Structures are given as structure tokens and as C-alpha cells.
Amino acid sequence: MKLSRESEEFIANVRMYLMTSGKNEREIDEVAEELEDHLAELEHRGESVDRITGGSPKEYFASLEQEMDNDYAGWLKYVPAFLLAFAAFAAMGPAIRGMFSLNLLQLIGYPLVAVIVAVLYRNMFRKMAAGQWSNRKLFLAGGGLSMLSVFLFVGVLLASSLIMDPFYTAGRTGNLAVIVLSVVAFAAAAMMTGSWLLITIAVALFLPEWLILSMPFQEEAKMVASAFIPFIAVALVIAAHLFYERRKIDRA
């Protein structure tokens, strides 16, 4: 029996909530299969997901989370992908501008920003799953958080350039090498996670900047354009991806 849109969306939200809670993937699949069978029976009797949640999805998700064991070790396989993507995002922008350098503040600040961004995204996905957000709210939250993430990385870069001298400054060859290594890192991270979203975000962030810097505009115009256009592009990509995933559920 084909489930209703509401039930399909509910199962997808359960998966997302449990994944962001660090639960075992195999157990999540088992829970989803049991829910699918249960919901099929309920719909056959003319009932809805409210029969399971009691009208409070948030409380139901929390109860599921408490009943299942954490599997943080199983999620460690994603750490290398996260580190590669983080390093590539931090390095490619300055390298495209021919200004790649390293100082102590960057080595401390970038990992701190990466942790903050990871926590913010985790919380957003959990709230989205439990709160059954509308497409508009999903678009605003996803786009806003993606822009905040980029601003935090840029903030570390600007602060470090004003406060501390670099211990390494790349030349033309060094910047080109950093760009190539960043592209390889993005591709490797995408293959590790099984998702090409990282590459899409990287293209949205860095391709506009490269094109802007290559155009015969005044330096002031380039600075203004490269300060806003890439961030807007990333926000649109993130929001479009979340919207697409929601539409897939709606069409199921």
C-alpha cells in the first residue's frame, strides 16, 4: 500500500532526527521499516500519524531517541570527509585571490568555526524534523544559516589578517597548488559522504568569485560583488537542496 504524503514525510523526519542524534544507521532503517508497516495499517483504518505521536511529534522523536543506543563510533567514518571539506573551504577562497597564507589565529579559528557550524546545522535539522517546517521556513533557515557559516569563515580570515602576521605566504605556484588540492579534497569528501552537495556548494561559493575577479571591473566593484554574490549563491544552493529533498518526499 502506498503511503500518504504526510506519512512519507513523517518517516523522512524520523530518519533525519535519529541520524542527527548519532544513532546506528541499521537500527534507523529498522525503525523506519516498522513505521512504514504501522502507518500503512493505520491509513488502511482511516487514521493518521497522530495516532502514533499523540499529536506531539517532538515528544515522540525524543522518546525514540532515548530508547536507542548512541553509535558515535559508527559516525566517525565521516570525520575525514568533514576535515577535508573544512580545509578546502578555508583554503580555496584566499588561493583564488592569490593571497593564501597561514597564521596561528587561522589554525585555531577555523576549527572552532567548523565545530560551531556543525552544531548549528545539527540543531537546525533536528528542529526541522520535529517541527515539520513549511517550505518557506525551510528556505529562510537553510539560506540564513549557510550565509552565517560563510560570514564566520570570512570573519576569521579578516581578523587574522589584521591581528597576526602569517608564518607562511604562498606564491603564484603555491596558490595554484592549493586550488588543485582543494578541488581534490572536495571530490574526495563528496565520495566519502555519497553526496555531491559539497561540490555544489563549493562551485556556488568560489566560481562566482573567480569570475568576478577575472572581469575588467574596478577593484572597488570587484570587492563589493565578491563580498555578496558568492554568499547569496551558497544560500540559494542550500535552500534549493533542502526544498528539493522536501519535494521528493511530497511526490512519494
N, C-alpha and C positions, 0 to 999 in steps of 0.2 A: 504493500500500500504506500502510495506517495504521500509524504508528509506535507503539511501546510507550510506556508512561508514562515509563520510565527514559530512553528516547531523547529524548522531548519535553522532559523536564526538563533533560537534558544540553544540548540546543540553547539552551534559555532561559538556562541558566547561562553558556554561551559568550557569548551576546549581552550579558548583564549585565556580565561580566568585561571584555569588549572595550570596551563603552561607557564604563565607569569608568576605562579605560586611555587614553581620549581618541582612539580610532580613528575612522576615517571611517565614517559610517553606511552608505554604499553598499557599501563593502567588507565591513562586518559582515554585511549582508544576503546578499552573495555567499558568504561563508564559511558562513553558516547554511544556505543552499540546497545547497551542496556537501555539508555534513554530513548534511543530510536525505536526500539521494540515497545517500550512502555507508552511512548507518545502515540504510536500507531494504534495501540489498543484503546487509548483514551479518545483519540479522534474518531475511532470507529463507534464509540459510545456517545459521540457528540460533545466530549469535554475538551478542555484546552490545557496549556501548560500551567495554568493557575492551580490546577488540581495537584500538581507536583510541588510548586513553590509556595502555595498558600497565599499567593498574591504578593510575595516579597522575594524576588529573585536574589537580592543581595544577601538575605539571610540564608537562603538555600545554598548559594555558592559558598558562603562561609562555612556552612555545615559540611559540605563536600570536602572543602579544604582541610578541615580538622580531622575528617575520617581517613584521609590518605596520607601516607608517609612521604616525606620530602625525599627528593632524589637529586640533590645538588651535584653529586659526583657525575651523574649522567649528563648534566648540562655543562660540565667542564670542557666537553669537546668543542663547545662554541667559543671558548676563551681565545684560542689562537686566531679565529676569524675576527673576533671583536678587536683584538690587539692590532692585527694587520690593517683593518679598516680605519681604526683610530689613528694609527701612524700615518696612513696615506692621506686622510683628510687634513691632518695637521701640517703635512709636508708639501702637498701639491700646490696649494694656493701661493705661498711665498716663492716656490720654484718657478711657477708660471710667470710671476712678476720679476724673475731674475734676482730674487732677494732672499734666497733660503739661507738661514743661519740658525745657530743653536746657542742658547744660553741656559743658565741654571733655572731661571724662573719658568721658562717654557717646559723644561723637563719635569718640573713639579706641577705647573698649572694645567698642562694638557691632560695628564692622567686624572687630575681632580675634576676637571670639566667633564671628561668622559664618564666618570662614575656618576656625577650629578645628572647628566643627560640620560644615562641608562636607568637610573632610579625614576626620573620624571616620566620616561616612556613606559616603564613598567606600571607605574601608578595610573597613567592615562588609559592603558589597555585594560587594566583591572576595572577601573571605573566605567569605561565604555561597555565592557561585557556585563557588569552587574546593573548598570543604569539604563541599558537599551537606548543609547543615544540616537537622536534624529540625524539625518544626513547633514543638516546644516550645522548642528553642534559638532559632529564628527569633523567636518571640513574646517571649522574655526579652530578647534582644539588641535587637530593634526597640523594644520598650517602654522598656527601660532607657536606650537612647541618646536617645530622644525626651524622656524626663524630664530627663536630664542637660542636654540642649540648653536646655530651658526654664529650669532652675535657673541655668545660666550667664548667660542674658539677665537674669533677675531679680537675680542677684548683681551684675551691672554697675549695674543700676538702683539697688539699695540702697546699694552702695558709693559711687556718685556722689552720692547724696542726702546721705550722711553726711560726705563729704570736701570737696565743692566746691559753691559757690553757682551757681545757674543764671544764664545770661545772657538767657534768655527763659522766661517763665512764661505759659501760656495761661489765658485766662478762660473763661467758660462757652461763648461763641461760638467761641473758638479750639479748645477741646476737641471741640466738635461737628464743627467743620470737619476736625479731624484724624481723627476716626472715619470721616467720609464719605470722605475722601481715602484712608484705609487700606482701606476696602471696595473702592473703585475700583482701588486698587493690587493687591489680592488677585485681583480678577476679571481684570485685565489680565495678571498673571503666569500665571494659570491658562490663559488663552487662548494665551499665548506658548508655554507648555510643552505644551499639548494635554492637560493632566491637571487634574482638579478636586480632587486630593488636597490642594493648598494651601488651598483654601477649606474643605474638610472639617476640616483641622487647625485653621484659624482659628476655625471655628464651635465645635469641641470645646474650644478654649482660652478663647475670650472670651465665648461665650454663657453658660456656667455662672457665670462671674464676674459678668456683668451681672445675671443672675437673682438671685444671692446678694446682691449689693449693693442690689437693689431690694426685698428681703424685709424684713419688720419684725422682724429679729433684733437682738440686742445686738451692739455693734461688735466685741467680742472674738470672738463666734461667727462673725461675718462674716469676720473676718481669718483665723481658723483654717480655715474652709471654703474660702475663696478661695485659700488657700495650698496646698491639696492637691487638691481636686476637679478643677480645670481640668487640672492636670498628669496626674492619673490618666486623665482623659478623652482627653487627647492620646496618652498611652501606648497606650491601648486602640485608638484610631483607627489609629495607625501599625502596631501589631501586627496588627490586623484586616486592614488593607490588604495587608500582606506575606503574611498567611495566605491571603487571597483570591486573590492572584496565584499562590501556590503551588497552591491548589486548582484554578485554571484549568488549570494545567499538568497536574495529576493527572487531570483529566477529559478532557484532549485525547486 
